[in-house]
Amino acid sequence: MSYTDEAYTQMAIQANETGKMLYIVNGELEINEPDYYICIGNTNETDGTLNPDFGKVNKDLQIAQIQEQLFMLDQKRIRAVCEPELKDTESGETWLEYYNAQIVELRNQLAELQ
């Protein structure tokens, strides 16, 4: 790898500002569109080729993560029903209301992905 930590940091900032991704290709840093390169094995190295299935894999991973979060929130809601308390005494919001709001948001994200 021929790049420095400072160079990596600067390019990462640039990638974030432009909505692009920072890739390491043949030991060099490159900024390109998201989902453009595929990884070699479990490393940060890429082979520089387009992977048409990468977006689908990424989408499936996001769906699985949201479903896991929904499962965890369901468990928290059970406790909130059994042990009702206020989350915020000023607003009067209960933990159940708080968890329900989070679940609605996650279900909307899930609907957009599916």
C-alpha positions in Angstrom: 0.0 0.0 0.0 1.5 3.3 -1.1 -0.9 5.7 0.6 -0.6 7.5 3.9 -3.1 7.7 6.7 -3.5 11.4 5.9 -4.1 10.7 2.3 -6.7 8.1 3.2 -8.4 10.5 5.6 -8.6 13.3 3.0 -10.0 11.0 0.3 -12.5 9.5 2.7 -13.7 13.0 3.5 -13.9 13.8 -0.2 -15.9 10.6 -0.9 -18.3 11.4 1.9 -18.9 14.9 0.6 -19.6 13.6 -2.9 -21.7 10.6 -1.9 -19.2 8.2 -3.5 -17.1 5.4 -2.1 -13.4 5.1 -1.3 -11.8 1.9 -2.7 -8.4 0.4 -2.6 -7.4 -0.9 -6.0 -4.0 -2.5 -6.5 -2.8 -0.7 -3.4 -4.0 2.7 -4.6 -6.9 4.8 -3.4 -9.7 5.5 -5.8 -13.1 7.3 -5.4 -15.9 5.9 -7.4 -19.7 5.3 -7.4 -21.1 3.0 -4.7 -21.3 -0.8 -5.5 -18.9 -0.4 -8.4 -16.1 -2.7 -7.3 -16.2 -6.2 -5.9 -13.9 -7.3 -3.1 -11.4 -10.1 -3.3 -12.0 -12.5 -0.5 -12.5 -10.8 2.9 -10.0 -8.0 2.3 -10.4 -4.4 1.3 -8.6 -5.1 -2.0 -10.8 -5.0 -5.1 -10.2 -6.4 -8.6 -11.7 -3.3 -10.3 -14.6 -5.1 -12.0 -18.2 -4.3 -12.0 -20.4 -6.7 -9.9 -24.0 -6.6 -11.1 -25.2 -8.6 -8.0 -23.5 -6.4 -5.4 -26.4 -4.1 -5.0 -28.8 -7.0 -4.5 -26.5 -8.6 -1.9 -26.2 -5.3 -0.1 -30.0 -4.9 -0.2 -30.5 -8.4 1.2 -28.1 -7.6 4.0 -29.9 -4.4 4.8 -33.2 -6.3 4.9 -31.8 -8.9 7.3 -30.4 -6.2 9.5 -33.7 -4.4 9.7 -35.5 -7.7 10.5 -33.0 -8.3 13.3 -33.6 -4.8 14.7 -37.4 -5.4 14.5 -37.0 -8.6 16.5 -35.0 -6.9 19.2 -37.5 -4.1 19.4 -40.3 -6.6 19.7 -38.6 -8.1 22.7 -38.2 -4.6 24.3 -41.9 -3.9 23.6 -42.9 -7.0 25.6 -41.1 -5.7 28.6 -42.5 -2.2 28.1 -46.0 -3.7 28.2 -45.3 -5.7 31.3 -43.5 -2.9 33.1 -45.0 0.4 32.0 -42.9 3.4 32.8 -42.3 6.8 31.2 -39.3 7.2 29.0 -39.6 11.0 29.1 -41.4 12.6 32.1 -41.6 16.0 30.4 -43.4 14.7 27.3 -45.1 11.8 28.9 -43.8 9.4 26.3 -43.8 5.8 27.5 -41.2 3.2 26.4 -43.9 1.4 24.5 -44.7 4.5 22.4 -41.0 5.1 21.8 -40.4 1.5 20.6 -43.5 1.6 18.5 -42.3 4.7 16.8 -39.0 3.1 16.0 -40.7 0.0 14.6 -42.9 2.1 12.3 -39.7 3.8 11.0 -38.0 0.4 10.4 -41.0 -1.0 8.7 -41.1 1.9 6.3 -37.5 1.4 5.5 -38.1 -2.3 5.0 -41.1 -1.6 2.7 -38.8 0.7 0.6 -36.2 -2.1 0.2 -38.7 -4.8 -0.7 
